[in-house]
Amino acid sequence: MQPDTIVLVHGFWVTPRAWEQWIIHYQDKGFRVIAPPYPGFDVEVEALNADPAPIEAVTVPAIISSLEKVITELDRPPVIMGHSAGGAFTQILLDRGFGAAGVAINSAPTEGVAVVPLSQVRSTFPVLRNPANRHRAVGFDYDHWRYAFTNTFSEDQAHATYERYHVPAPGSIVWGSALANLHPGHTDTYVDYRNADRAPLLFCSGEHDHLMPPKVQQSNARHYKAEGTLTEVVVFPRRSHLMPAQDGWEEVADYALEWALAHA
């Protein structure tokens, strides 16, 4: 029985609002679509920008627990799609046995992926430049948003997405991800790359993504070693990090869904 539900997991510096066009697109195809917010993110973008306290408090275990609760309450396993940090969370959920198929779009890496391109360092510099940011919610000014999220957008569209979608990100999680390969033991983004029971996984990467470039997705995919599992990577030309909101997003949305349904 094919999945009848799609769960869309947002990343950092945005909220579920970033999926607004995909939600309607998939609903028009007859799917139930759920775009759950992280704990404390169940308010509008404007409210989070005015009071980022919920962003400062959020943790990866709390995010994963809330997503697991949403999926457990469904009648059948859904397709899980995650963007950016949501891509890493999608991988964690698949590793734990959730989902019929997963799609990680411009995904943040899970534990053990050591590729750190210079453009990624530049993109996250507003957070990583100050260790005190580990205890803060840290946003981008427009220039950093333009570089990290919308570098191939028109100027008008880049400004519009900044105003509509941008919120600060939790410095604690960004710092934790940056230091994940230096800490002893497993971190919050650990997955078992040899899990033979994991559902099929597709990495969708934007050719010109500065924050999570294609080499990050490709390295992440190569870590999966279990025989009998399916892991694929597709690169979309001329795309930036914010692919769910970039002109032509329908191509990505349709490819992701068709792949997931074909392999679920």
N, C-alpha and C positions, 0 to 999 in steps of 0.2 A: 504494500500500500504506500503510495507516494506521500511525501509530506504535504500538509495543507496549511502549514504555518511557517512564516519566515520571522526570525528574531534578528533584529538589527542592533548591533552594539556600537555605540559611538566611541570616539577616542577623546584625547585631552585637547584643551583649548577650544572645544566645541561642546554642544549638548545634543540630545536626540533631535533637536530642530534641524541639524545638518542633514538628516535623512528625509526631510519633508517631501521632497519630490519622489524619492524611491517608495515611500509609504503609499502614496496615491497610485503610483505606477504598478506596484505589485497588487494592491487591492483591486485595481481595475482588471487584473488578470484572474481574480477570483480567490486570492490568498488572504488568509488572516495575517496581518502584519503587526508585530509588537516591537516597539523601539523603547526598551526600558531605560530610564535614567539611572545613573549611579545613585547610591544612597545620598540624600541631601540635595540632589540635582533636580528634584521634581518641582522646580519653579522655572520661571522664564529667564532667558539670557540676561535681560535687564536687571532682574533681581539678584542674580549671581554676581554681576559686575558691581552692583551697589553694595553687596554684602557677601564676600567670598569665603566666609567662615566655613560653610559646608565643604568647600573645595579643600581647604586646609586640613580638614578632619578625615577625609575619605582615605581608605586603605585598599590595597589589592584584595586581601581576603574578604573584606566586606563587599566589594564589588562582585567577586566571584560567587559568594554566598547568595547575594540578591539575584544574580542571573540564574543560578541553579534553581532557586525557588520558583522563578517564572517558568522555567522549562519543565520542571517536575510536575507542575499543575496542568500541563498540556496532555491531550489524549494520545498523541503519537509524537515521535521525535521530529523536531523541526529542522529546517535548514537554518544554520547560524551564519550570519555574515557580520564581520567586524572591521572597522576602519581604524588604522593607526594603532593606538594602544588597544582598541577593541579587537584588532586582529590577533594580538597576543592573548587576549582574554578568550577569543574564539578557540585558539589552539589549546589553552588550558581546559576549556570545557570539553572539547573533543577527547582529550587525553583522559578525562574523568568519566567518559562514557556517555556524554550528552550529545545529542544532535545526530541527524541522519547523514549530513554532509556539512562541511564548513568552507567558508570563503573568507580569506584574510586579505583585505584591501589596503595596499600601502602599509603593511603591518609593521608594528614595532616587533623587535626580536624577542624570543623567549630565551631563557637562561642558556648560556654556553655559546651564543653567537657573538663572536669577538670582532666582527667587521665594524669599523667605525669610520666612515668616510668623512672627509674634511667638511663637506657641506652639512653633514649631520651635526658636527661640532658647532659650526657657525649657527645652525638653526636653533640649537638648544642653549646657546651661550647666555641669553638673558636669564636663564635659570641657574646654570652651572657656574657663572662667573663669581657668585657669592655663596659661600657655604651656609650663610644664615638663611638662604632661600629654602633650605631643607625644611624649614618650619613655617613656610609662607605659601600662599597662593600667588603665582607669578604669571602675569599676562605678557602679551607681546604688544609693542607699539605697532603702528601700521607698517612701518618699513620692515620690521622683522616678520610680521604676518605675510607681507608681500613676498619676502624671500623664502620663507619656510613652507607656506601653504599655497600660494597663488602665483608663482613666478611666471607661469605661461598664460595667465588670465589677462584680459584687457584691463586697463587701469580702472575703468568704471566698475567692472564686475568685481575686481579685487577689493575696491572700496566698499561695494555693496555687501559682499560676503563678510568683510571685517565687521561692519556695523550690525549685521544680522546674526552672525554665528559666534563671534569671538567671546570667550570667557577666559579667566586665568586657569592655569593648570596647577595641580598639587606638587609643590617642589619636592616633597618627601619621596614621591613615587618616581619623579624624573631623576632625582639623584640616586635613588635605589637602583633604577635601571642602568644608569651610567656606571655604577660600582658593582653590578651584579657578578661580574666575573672575577672580582677581587676578593669577595667575601668567602670564607670557608663555609662548606655545607650548602644546602639548597636554599634558594631565595623564593620570593613569592611568585616568580614567573617560571618556575621549574615545570618542565614536562618530560615524560619518559619517551625519548625519541625511538625507542625500540618496542613500543606498545603495539602489538600485532592486532589489537582489537579496535584501534582508532578508526573513526569514520573517514571517508575520503576528504582531502584538503586541497584547496586551490589557493595559490597566492596570486593576487592581481596587483601588478606594479605599474606605476606611472614612469614613463621613460625619463622625465626630467624632475622627478620628485627629489627635492633637496633634503627633506627631513628623514625619509626612509627610502633611500635610493634603491634601484633594482638589485644591486649587489647585496644589500641587506636581505631582501626577500630570497634571493637565490642561495645565499649562505644558509639562511634559516631552513629552507627546504632540503638542502643537502644533509642536514643533521638527522633527518628522519631515515632510519636504517631498517625498520621492520619489514620483512618479506611479507608480501600479500597486501600491504597497505598502498594506497594511491596518494601521491603527492605531486602536484604539478604547479608550474609557474607560467604566467602569461604576462607580457609587458605591453602596455597600451602606449602607442606613440604620442608624443607631444603633450603628455599629461603631467600635472603637478600633484602635490600631495592631497589637495582637497578634491579628489576625483568625484566624490558623490555630488558635488555642486558645480562641477565644471561643464561648460557647454559640451554636449555630446555624451553626457552621463548615461543616457539611455543605452548606448552600446555596451558600457561596462555592466550596467544592471542586467541587461538581457543575457549577456554572455555568462555572467556569474550564476544566474538562475538556471539557465539551460544546462550548464555544466553540473550544477548541484543536483538537479532532477535526474540527469542522465546517470549519475554515479551513486545516488543515495541508496 
